[in-house]
Amino acid sequence: MIRGVYTPPAPPQGATVPPPPPALPDAPAGGRSRKVTLVIAALVGGAVGVAGSADALPFPERYFLLLPVGVLLAVSLHNVLTRLLGPFAGLAPVYSSLGAGPWLGATTVGGRQLVLRPLPLILYSPCMVVADRPGLRRKLWWGAFVQLLVQSAVAAALIAAGGAVAAVGWGIALITVLIHVLAPGRVTSPAWRLLRLPFGTEEDRLGEWRVDDATIAATRAAGAGRIDLVRAALAAAPPSDSPRRLTLTTMLALAEGRSAEAAHAAVDLYARSTAPSLRAGALALYAAAISDGVRAGHFPAESGLPYFAAAMDGLRAQAPAILRRSDLVAREAYFQGRLPLAAKLAARAAANAPEALSRAGALDTLAAVHAAAGRPAEAARAQARAAGLLRL
């Protein structure tokens, strides 16, 4: 029990805390790929800098600052093309955002949440999943190939125009090449779809990524905070033991407060997944379930918190990016009694949340922190904001 932070009620008779998945790696899963990506990006950036200082740029030096404009436009162009080509390329959108930066507001368009953000750096960002469709390998490859052709054509046209727009074109060309050659070992990446999917047994690796129609509908509903629709979609769906379906049932159990069930399901999901990002996602769900269970009194703190700490250590090794974009570090600080830090981290997680469900979770954590710090009015406001995002 963590004194001075909260006093959990007695756990239900016979409640047990499921231990974390065994054999958590000591080294980052996929760390080699990330390091290679960073090294290549650094080399490219260094080469551009050297070319600029040596007056060897392929466009007038006075337009050098337009190169990063092209880089940002390339990311937005890639995202827009991914969304437009998705229905023909085996991909389905589940939620998206306009702009970058902290959460301004959200609306629902066609059953999918659209988050509004204030900074026009990245104009549009969709979240896409792999739809379980016939001919998926062909669709994914052609989608990546067409996207490469379109982005290359845009870059070539701007470069051919010369002058200031040529610098923008070179920025688009640079990012287009990097997107389609980096991370060829990461399943579903543009490079993997283009360079590896057509060969050998690579298609077999798509199995755990395939999402059936019912799960796509439930994922869209979850992103919009419609827990009632998630429940209905999963109840009406034909049975499935796919990892993506199990992810949704685990998220539903979390949203409904069934912490023990969610924790056990997350351990099962971790064991069934092979892709590093999917295993990291399962571990994050496990950490969330344990922390929810401890805070709600479903698990005793003396046995639950060590498992939560083990899961956090595993996430720091496997996928530190998940910790940067979730409220798990805020929960950790809360359990450690570092309430000012916990409030700051929870507020940041709520501002950066990609969709309604994760934002509601971060605001719920913020409410708990305010309550523990003796700020009932602020806790009530945070809790009301969280409740306003969800329909249970």
Secondary structure, DSSP 8 states (H G I E B T S, - for coil): --TTT-------TT-------SS--SS-TTHHHHHHHHHHHHHHHHHHHHHHHTT--SS-GGGTTHHHHHHHHHHHHHHHHHHHHGGGTTEEEEEEEEEESS--EEEEETTEEEEE-SEEEEEEEEEEEEE--TTHHHHHHHHHHHHHHHHHHHHHHHHHH-THHHHHHHHHHHHHHHHHHS-TTSTTSHHHHHHTTTSTTGGGGGGGGEE-HHHHHHHHHHHTTBHHHHHHHHHHS-----HHHHHHHHHHHHHTT-HHHHHHHHHHHHHH--SHHHHHHHHHHHHHHHHHHHHHTSS-HHHHHHHHHHHHHHHHHH-HHHHHTSSHHHHHHHHTT-HHHHHHHHHHHHHH-SSHHHHHHHHHHHHHHHHHTT-HHHHHHHHHHHHHT-B-
